[in-house]
Structures are given as C-alpha cells and as structure tokens.
C-alpha cells in the first residue's frame, strides 16, 4: 500500500475506532503518516514505545487500596482512560516489544479495558512494526495480538507520493528529479551490520536536508554517503552535474517555442523537474507550450510534477488545453 492510500485507510480506521497494525521496512514513513492523519483528523496523539515499556505500563501499577489489590493507571495509561476528545494511541515498534508487554496490551486492543478501568470512548489504537527480514530486532507479534487488529496494512515506498511530500517540505528539487530518474534509490534499503546507511525514503530525505544546508563542496560526497550510502552519493552527484548544465528554467519559460530540448535522457529529466519546480500560475501557459514539444512521457512527467507542487495550476485554462491534447496518454 502506497503512503497516500495508507493515509486514507488510517483516516477510515480512526474515525470508526478500528485498531489497525501498519507493517513496513524502516524509514518508509509509518510514524510520520500516523502523525499526519492525527493532525488532519483533528485527533490528539499519544505515542508509546512498547519496546522500552514494562508490562505494568499497559496494565497499571499493582497496589493495595483499602485492603484490596488493584492496578492503578499512571502516565500514558491514565491518558487512555481519561481522554476527553478524539485521540490516537500509537504503539510504535510493537514487533520489537517483549512478549509480556505485547500480552499486556491485548486487553487494551479488544476489550478496551485495563485493570478494571474502561478505555475512553474517544480512543483509537494504531500500531506499527518493522518486518523480521529488516533485521530491526523484530521477533514477531503474538498471534492473539495480531488477531485483535481489524486490519494489518503493509506500507511500501512510492516515488510519486515521496516526491510530493519532499516538495511540500522544501527539499531541493534536484533531489526529487534524481529520485524520479533513479527510483530504485528510494527502495534500495539493505539491512547491514556495518555502520553504513542505505537508501530509503527517510535516509534520502536526510540527504536532502544536508543539501539544503549548503555544505562546503569538499565534504558533500562524505555527507551524502553517510546519509544514504556510497552508491547513492556517486549517482546523485553525477546526476547533479548534468542538472547544472541544463538550460536555464527562466529562459525556457520566457521562450517556450524557441528554447532547446535536451537530447540526453538524464538532462531532459532534470530540465522537466527544474521547470516544474519554478513554474507559477502566470508562467504555466509557457510551461504547457514547452511541454507540447516534448515526448509524451516527459510532457506528462513535467506537468504532473508542477501540479503536485501547486494543485491550483489544474484550474487554469492552459492546463485544460494541455490535458485535452494529451488525453490518450493520461487515460
């Protein structure tokens, strides 16, 4: 399931109080998406980490009250009981938690009770875990715990969704151009015992943050290699050199009929993404005119990227004219 689809699924789940489990490799955005859904839906968010929890964190502290043994809720557990407005309880890295902690969470997920106390009717439970093959310390999720989730959703990276997210976060547009040109570098995560990172949506975003900080040229390679691996650093910097040689975006938008069209595939990719990042409503007609001179797949790439960055462009007459001319490709 791609991130945009997971957001829809989680929105459905939390508004209906369905407990769900999200599964995926490290760095694909599980935690971020849950946070985004909570914000979009106007829910509070309680974040818990079962991997560092004790069974009493989900059951309560045993204590003698008036001669009787009771489990007293405390900390986040009290928040689950006393929540007065819609809230998501997000159990992150559940699969890394000891079996005793997972077992203690079972009554929360299904019975919605803890130590004789009812969980607030405003509370929805969402959990996330890596997979065993990710070498992230996941031993598995107990079968009785798994069956208490209404659905188990598997999250996978998606280039379109990641590029839209990167644009919304202001990451360098040459990075999104590279990811579209070499999408395998968004999904090349390889667990390793070595002290080295490999490409994933998270680590590539880290590389973008480093680039946005304008590091000195003599340390750029080492920084990028440390963020997302040596292969990523080599390939991105080679692409970046091509990106720096493409026609000026403003010059193309000033003369869409006469501007040159690069013949090299990598340069054309770079130019399309550069133009998409620079276009504004007042220059979109020029971009659409230039797009009409490109191979169909590059025309669609450029206009789609521009609209992802600025959805209001789709309301312009120039967009309607371009879409009508490319109806066969868009179907």
C-alpha positions in Angstrom: 0.0 0.0 0.0 1.4 3.4 -1.0 1.6 6.2 1.6 -1.4 8.2 0.2 -3.5 5.0 0.3 -2.4 4.3 3.9 -3.5 7.8 4.9 -7.0 7.1 3.5 -7.1 3.7 5.3 -6.0 5.2 8.6 -8.5 8.0 8.3 -11.2 5.5 7.9 -9.9 3.4 10.8 -9.5 6.1 13.4 -12.9 7.7 12.7 -14.5 4.3 13.2 -12.3 3.3 16.2 -10.9 0.3 14.3 -7.5 -0.8 15.7 -5.0 -1.4 12.9 -1.4 -2.5 12.5 1.0 -0.9 10.0 3.9 -3.1 8.7 6.8 -2.0 6.7 10.6 -1.6 6.5 12.5 1.1 8.4 12.3 4.6 7.1 9.3 4.4 4.9 7.2 6.9 6.9 5.0 4.8 9.1 5.2 7.1 12.2 5.0 10.3 10.1 1.9 9.1 8.3 0.1 8.3 11.6 1.1 11.8 12.9 -0.2 13.4 9.7 -3.5 11.5 10.0 -3.9 12.6 13.6 -3.3 16.2 12.6 -5.6 16.0 9.5 -8.5 14.5 11.5 -8.0 16.8 14.5 -7.1 14.0 16.8 -4.8 14.2 19.8 -1.8 11.7 19.6 -0.4 9.6 22.4 2.9 8.0 21.3 4.1 4.9 23.2 7.1 2.7 22.6 6.4 -0.9 23.8 10.0 -1.9 23.1 11.1 0.1 26.1 8.0 -0.4 28.2 7.2 -2.7 31.1 4.0 -4.8 31.3 2.8 -2.5 34.1 2.8 0.4 31.6 -0.2 -1.2 29.9 -1.8 -2.9 32.9 -1.3 -0.4 35.7 0.8 -0.5 38.9 -0.2 -3.1 41.4 -1.1 -1.5 44.7 -3.2 -2.3 47.8 -6.1 0.1 48.2 -8.4 -0.4 51.3 -7.0 -3.9 51.7 -7.7 -4.9 48.1 -5.1 -5.4 45.3 -5.8 -3.1 42.4 -3.9 -2.0 39.3 -3.6 1.8 39.3 -3.3 3.6 35.9 -0.5 6.1 35.5 1.3 8.1 32.8 0.0 7.4 29.3 -2.3 4.7 30.6 -4.2 7.3 32.6 -4.4 9.4 29.4 -6.0 6.5 27.6 -8.7 6.3 30.3 -9.3 10.0 30.7 -9.2 11.2 27.1 -11.9 13.8 26.6 -11.5 14.3 22.9 -10.7 12.1 19.8 -7.3 10.6 20.3 -5.0 8.1 18.6 -2.8 5.8 20.8 0.1 4.9 18.6 2.2 1.9 19.6 5.4 2.3 17.6 7.8 -0.7 17.0 5.3 -3.2 18.6 7.1 -6.1 17.0 10.3 -5.4 18.9 8.5 -5.5 22.3 8.9 -8.4 24.7 6.1 -11.0 24.6 5.0 -10.0 28.1 4.5 -6.4 27.0 2.6 -7.4 23.9 0.3 -9.7 26.1 -0.4 -6.8 28.5 -1.5 -4.7 25.5 -4.1 -7.2 24.4 -6.9 -6.2 26.7 -6.5 -2.6 25.5 -6.9 -3.5 21.9 -10.0 -5.7 22.1 -11.7 -5.4 25.5 -10.8 -1.7 25.7 -10.3 -2.1 29.4 -7.2 -2.0 31.7 -7.1 -3.2 35.3 -10.8 -2.8 35.7 -10.9 0.6 34.1 -12.6 1.3 30.7 -10.6 3.0 28.0 -12.1 6.3 26.9 -14.6 6.1 24.1 -12.6 8.7 22.3 -9.6 6.4 21.9 -8.4 4.6 18.8 -5.4 2.3 18.7 -2.8 2.2 15.8 0.4 0.1 16.0 3.4 -0.2 13.7 6.2 -2.6 13.3 9.1 -3.5 11.0 9.3 -6.9 9.4 11.6 -9.8 10.6 13.7 -9.6 7.4 14.5 -6.0 8.2 16.9 -7.0 10.9 15.5 -4.4 13.2 15.2 -6.7 16.3 11.6 -7.8 15.4 10.8 -11.2 17.0 7.2 -11.1 15.7 3.8 -10.2 17.0 1.9 -12.7 19.2 -0.9 -14.3 17.3 -3.6 -13.3 19.8 -2.3 -9.7 19.5 -2.4 -9.8 15.7 -5.9 -11.0 15.6 -7.1 -8.1 17.7 -6.3 -5.7 14.9 -9.2 -5.2 12.4 -6.6 -5.0 9.6 -2.9 -5.4 9.0 -1.7 -2.9 6.4 1.6 -3.2 4.6 3.3 0.1 3.6 5.6 0.3 0.6 7.5 3.4 -0.7 6.1 5.2 -3.7 8.0 7.6 -5.9 5.1 9.9 -6.7 4.0 10.2 -3.0 7.5 10.7 -1.8 8.2 13.5 -4.4 5.0 15.2 -3.5 6.0 15.0 0.2 9.5 16.2 -0.5 8.2 19.2 -2.4 5.9 20.1 0.5 8.9 20.0 2.8 11.0 22.2 0.6 13.7 19.6 -0.2 15.9 20.5 -3.2 14.1 20.0 -6.5 17.2 18.4 -8.0 16.8 15.6 -5.4 13.2 14.9 -6.5 14.4 15.0 -10.1 17.1 12.4 -9.3 14.6 10.2 -7.4 12.3 10.2 -10.5 15.2 9.4 -12.8 16.6 6.7 -10.5 13.5 5.5 -8.4 15.4 2.4 -7.3 17.3 4.6 -4.9 14.2 5.2 -2.9 13.7 1.5 -2.3 17.2 0.2 -2.1 17.2 -0.4 1.7 19.5 -3.2 2.7 19.9 -4.2 6.3 23.5 -4.4 7.3 25.6 -5.0 10.4 28.0 -2.4 9.2 28.0 1.3 10.3 26.6 2.5 7.0 23.2 3.7 5.8 21.4 2.5 2.6 18.8 4.4 0.6 15.2 4.6 2.0 12.6 7.4 2.0 14.0 8.5 5.4 17.7 8.5 4.5 17.2 10.1 1.1 15.2 12.9 3.0 18.2 13.3 5.3 20.4 13.7 2.3 18.0 16.4 1.0 18.2 18.2 4.4 22.0 18.2 4.2 21.9 19.6 0.6 19.5 22.3 1.7 22.1 23.4 4.3 24.6 24.3 1.5 27.5 22.3 2.8 31.1 23.1 1.5 31.8 21.3 -1.8 34.7 19.3 -0.4 32.5 17.4 2.1 29.3 16.9 0.1 30.2 13.4 -1.0 31.1 12.2 2.5 27.9 13.7 3.9 25.6 12.2 1.3 27.4 8.8 1.6 26.9 8.9 5.3 23.2 9.7 4.9 22.2 7.2 2.2 25.2 5.2 1.1 28.2 5.5 -1.3 26.2 4.3 -4.3 23.6 6.9 -3.8 26.2 9.7 -3.3 28.1 8.7 -6.5 24.9 8.5 -8.6 23.3 11.7 -7.3 26.4 13.8 -7.7 26.8 12.6 -11.3 23.2 13.5 -12.0 23.7 16.8 -10.2 26.5 17.7 -12.6 24.1 17.1 -15.6 21.4 19.1 -13.7 23.7 22.0 -13.5 24.2 22.1 -17.3 20.6 22.1 -18.4 19.1 25.3 -19.9 18.0 28.0 -17.5 14.4 27.4 -16.5 13.5 31.1 -16.6 14.9 31.3 -20.2 12.8 28.3 -21.3 9.7 29.8 -19.8 10.5 33.1 -21.5 10.7 31.5 -24.9 9.0 28.1 -24.8 8.7 27.9 -28.6 12.4 28.5 -29.3 14.2 27.0 -26.2 16.3 23.9 -26.9 15.0 20.5 -26.0 17.9 18.4 -24.5 18.6 15.2 -26.4 20.1 13.3 -23.4 17.5 11.4 -21.3 19.1 12.4 -17.9 19.2 16.1 -18.9 15.6 16.0 -20.1 14.5 14.5 -16.8 16.4 17.2 -14.9 15.0 20.0 -17.0 11.4 18.8 -16.6 11.7 18.7 -12.8 13.5 22.0 -12.8 10.8 23.7 -14.8 8.1 22.1 -12.6 9.7 23.5 -9.5 9.9 27.0 -10.9 6.6 27.4 -12.7 3.9 29.8 -11.3 0.3 30.4 -12.4 1.4 33.3 -14.6 4.1 31.2 -16.4 2.1 27.9 -16.6 0.9 28.6 -20.1 4.6 28.9 -21.2 5.4 25.6 -19.5 2.4 23.9 -21.2 3.6 25.2 -24.5 7.1 23.8 -23.9 5.6 20.6 -22.7 3.8 20.2 -26.0 7.2 20.0 -27.7 8.4 17.1 -25.5 7.9 13.3 -25.9 4.6 12.5 -24.3 6.0 10.7 -21.3 8.2 13.7 -20.4 5.4 16.2 -21.0 3.2 14.3 -18.5 6.1 14.0 -16.0 6.7 17.7 -16.1 3.0 18.9 -15.8 2.2 16.3 -13.2 5.1 17.3 -11.0 4.1 21.0 -11.4 0.5 20.3 -10.4 1.7 18.2 -7.4 3.7 21.1 -6.2 0.9 23.7 -6.8 -2.6 22.0 -7.2 -4.2 25.3 -8.2 -2.5 25.0 -11.5 -5.0 22.4 -12.5 -7.7 25.1 -12.5 -6.0 27.1 -15.3 -7.3 27.1 -18.9 -3.8 26.2 -20.1 -3.9 23.0 -18.0 -7.3 22.1 -19.6 -5.9 22.6 -23.1 -2.8 20.6 -22.3 -4.9 17.7 -20.8 -7.2 17.6 -23.8 -4.2 17.4 -26.1 -2.7 14.5 -24.0 -6.0 12.7 -23.2 -4.7 9.4 -24.7 -1.6 9.4 -22.5 -3.5 10.3 -19.4 -6.1 7.6 -19.7 
